[in-house]
């Protein structure tokens, strides 16, 4: 078993048994205290803290490049701040620059979670803000480029699903913290790739990019519906 998995499993066991941990300092102890206050338990807690294979890949490649002062919340904040700049660049017809910034912003969605899980830096703000930043990024860029190159039908479907998912999660869980499930994350990944191909069409107007982007976004809609009606996650 991987060392991170053992630590996470021990943290979950401590939370379930309501017994104090043996560690008294360091990031693992601080996260244990934060998770206690979040009142997440069982499968939800295990899912939230589970280190994935992609987290480990990022931990070996990209995350070591970040100074310690770069926290997961700051990466999420970068995604919020980058959105108006992405829109400005695309509206100003700086398509290449806008596409690059969109790609970096979308990548930050994977990096903040990987950093939080591998370094035991999960916070309440991160759990809440991360999906909001995702929906703002996807919804705003979809309104701009999908509407422009594909049409309003697909754009409306994307935006409506995001709004319904957000509203459904709020009313279902009544303000309780609920981390996004795997199907919701897959929807986000598909949306990023679909919009990315449509952005590429704006740079190199090959119909292939447009067709690929549309089909990926249709698949993302299917995952969105599954997220809503089957798994009831954001």
URZI-V49408 format. One record per run of one state. SS is the DSSP state (helix for helix, strand for strand, loop for the rest). FROM is the first residue (numbers start at 0). TO is the last residue. If there is no record, write none. Layout:
ss & from & to
SS & FROM & TO
SS & FROM & TO
This chain:
ss & from & to
loop & 0 & 1
helix & 2 & 16
loop & 17 & 25
helix & 26 & 37
loop & 38 & 40
helix & 41 & 48
loop & 49 & 51
helix & 52 & 60
loop & 61 & 61
helix & 62 & 64
loop & 65 & 70
helix & 71 & 90
loop & 91 & 93
helix & 94 & 117
loop & 118 & 122
helix & 123 & 148
loop & 149 & 150
helix & 151 & 172
loop & 173 & 180
helix & 181 & 202
loop & 203 & 205
helix & 206 & 230
loop & 231 & 233
